[in-house]
Amino acid sequence: MDTAAVLTLLQDVADEVINPRFRALGDAEVSEKSPGDLVTVADHESEALITEALQAAYPGALILGEEAMAADPTLIEAFEEADHSFTVDPVDGTKNFVNGSPDHAVMVSEVVGGEITRGWIWQPQHGASYVAERGAGAFRNGERLRVAEPGDAAYRTARRGWVGKDLPGLGTLEISWACCGVDYPHLIAGDARALVYNRSMPWDHLPGALILTEAGGVIGRHDGGPLEPRRLEGGIVAAPDQATYDAVVAALPALG
């Protein structure tokens, strides 16, 4: 499938099984994988449709879906060893989706030989697509993206325990949009000075990571090392430029 075809797949799946449930979920259509970690029928159905299409197009590739991994944790081990794989986040920002917020997304990434080669984010309620191919740039609704100057924008984190804490010399951490498929586009647009995450699950971060770097931004680990798509431990810092990334990494020890 070419890049445009995968985007069309995400849009079609959203139209079929996600959008009809937006602000219309029944109690029986929402459950918890663990306390506070919500999943809906839209997550399960959209992941199944996307996985089926990708597997048909790439029969030799590993498809790592968030909900499939929840059912079979050994998929993570297979992902770490796979030469060709896709990650699927069927409804990123599920809690937002359940609560009626438009800040949710459908995301897919492709990894070949340990490198992110393509990434897709579709925000169905915002009508915004973000697509990148390694070495070919990043695009929003078909228009080339470049990171914007963040100005006075805040530093953001998805970890509520860090909200309100100071990054020495930088400012106070504020909560992100609670959806990586929305966070990364906001960072590129200049609505955040940097993003700080303490978890690095591949379906959450790989699509946005490629889109950000192809737009001119920087992403890496809390320890200053590079983001390695198949290395799962450690937190992530995303920034519009190297100087900001380095400053955040230097300030992180203060968070404990």
N, C-alpha and C positions, 0 to 999 in steps of 0.2 A: 504494500500500500504506500503510495506517495504521501507526502506530508499533508497535502490538502485533503486527501481521502480520509486520513485519520481524524483530522479536525471535523470533517463532515460526519464521521461516525459518532464522535462525542456529542455533536449538536443534535443528531437524530435520536440518540439514546436519551439525551436530556429531555427532548420533546416528548418522547414516548413514555418514560417512566419516572422522571424526576419532576418536571414542571407540573404535571397534573396533581402531584402530592404536595406541592408548595402551599403552605397555609391550609392544607386540607387533610393532614395526617390524622388517622384514627388512633386511639390509645393502643390498639392491638398491633399497630404498624410500627411501633417504637419499642425498643428493648435496650438493655444494657449488656455490653460485653463484659464489663467490670464496673464497679461503682463509679458513676459519672461519665462513663465512656459509652455514648449512645450510638445505636445503629438502627437503621430503618429499612423497611422493605425496598425503598428506593435505592439504598446502598447495595443491597444484595442483587436486585434485579439489574441495575445498571452495570455492576461489575460482571455479572454473568454474560450480558450481551456484548460488552466490550471485549472480554476475554475470549469469547467464542469467535468473534470477528478477527482478532489479532492472531489467535492460534490457527485459524484457517489460512490466513495470509502468510504466517511464519511458523510452519509446523515444527521446526527445530528449535524455536525460541522458548525460553522459560517465561511464563507470565506470572508476575508476582502481584497479586491483588491484595489490598489491605484486608478484605474480609476472608479471602481464601487463606491468608496467613494466620488469621485469628482462629480458623478452623484446623489448620495444619501448620504448626510453627516450624516444621522442618523445611518449609519452603524458603525460609530465610537462609538456611545453610546451602540450599541448592542455588539460591541467587548469588551468594558469595563466590560460588565456583563457576557459574554459567558464563560462557563466552558471549552469548547473545541473549538479551532479556528485555522485557518491558515491565514497567511498574504501572499499576492502575490504582488511582484513588477515585472511587466512583462518586462520592459526595464528600469532598473536602470541606470541613466546616460543618459537620453534621449537626452539632449543637445549635449553630446559627440557623441551619435549615429547619430544625425542629421548632425553634423559637420564632420562626417567621421572618428572620433576617435575610435579605438578599445576598449577604456576603458569604456565598458558598460557591464551589467550583467543581468541575470534573477535570481530572488531570491524568496525563499519561507521559511517561518518558521511555526512551529507548537507550539501552546501554550495550555497547559492543566493545569487547576487549578491555573492559574496565573503564571506558570513557563514555560520558553522556553524549550521544550523537544527535538526538532530537528530543524536543520537549513541547508539550501542548498544555495550555490552560484554557478552559472554556467557562466563562462566568454567565450562566444562562439568564439570570435575572438582570444583569447589567448589559447583556448583549455584547460582551467583549471577549475577543479571542486573542491569546498571546501564544506565539509559535516561534520556535528557534530551531535552526540546524547548525551544528558545529561548523564554524568557519564561514557561515553564510549570513549571519546577522539575526536579529530578533525583530518581530513584527507584531503590532497591535492592529487587529482588523485590517491587515494587509499593508499597513504603513510602518516604515522602519522606526525602531525604537532606539533612543539614546537616553542614558541616565540624566536626570535633571539635577540642577543645583538644589540641595535640600533647604538652604536658607535657615530659618529658625525652627524647622521641623524637629519633633521629639525623637529620642531614642525609644525603640519599642521592643517589647518582649512578650512572648506567648505564655511565659511562666508567671502565674499570679503571685507566687512567693517573692518574685523579684520586683514586682510593681511597687513603685515608690522608693526603691533603693537608688542611691546615687552611684553613678560611675565617676570616680574622682576626676575632676577637671573637665567633665563632659556634660553632665546634667543628670536628671532623674529619669529613671526608666518608667515608661507608660505602657499600658496594655496594647498589644497589637490588635489587628482586626479578627484575631482568633481563627484564621484560615490562611494557610500558606499560599493558596491560590489567589488570595486577595492581598496578602501582605507583600509579596514580592512585586506585583505591579505597582502598589502604592510606593514602595521604596524607589522603584525606577522613576516614578512620576515626581519624586521629590517630597512626598508626604511623610517620610520618615528619614532620619539621619542615618540610622542603622537598625538592623534587626538582630536580636540575640535569642537563640534557642538553646535549650538544654537537651533536647532530643533530636535525633537525626535519622528518623525512619525514611527510607528511600522514596516511598510514594509521596511523602509530604514535601520533600525538598528538591529532588532531582529535576523536575520540570522547571521550577522557578530558578534553580541554580544556573541552568544553561541559559535561560532567557535573560537573566541578570547579567551574566558574564558576556554574552553576545551583544548586550546593550552597552557594555563598557564598564560594568560594575565588578565588584570583587567579592569572593566568598571563600571561607576557609574555616578551620577548626578553632576552638577556643585556645588551643596551644600555639596557634600561628601556622600550623601545618596546612597543607592543601586538603580540599574536600576530595575524598576518594569514594566514588559511588558505592563500592562494595564493602567499605569499612563502616560498620554500623554504630560503633561506640563513639562517645564524645559529642559535645555540643557544637553549634554552628554560629558564626557571625557573618552577616551579609551587609555590605556597605557600598556606597556609590563610587568609592575611590580607595586606593591603597592607604593613604594617610589616615582616613577615618577608620578603616579596618584595623590598622596597627594601633591606633589610639584606644579603640574599644578592647582589643586583646590585652593591651597593657593594663587597662583598668579593671578587667574581669576578676582578678583575685580578691578585690574588695567585696565582691558579692558572696564570697564564702562557698 
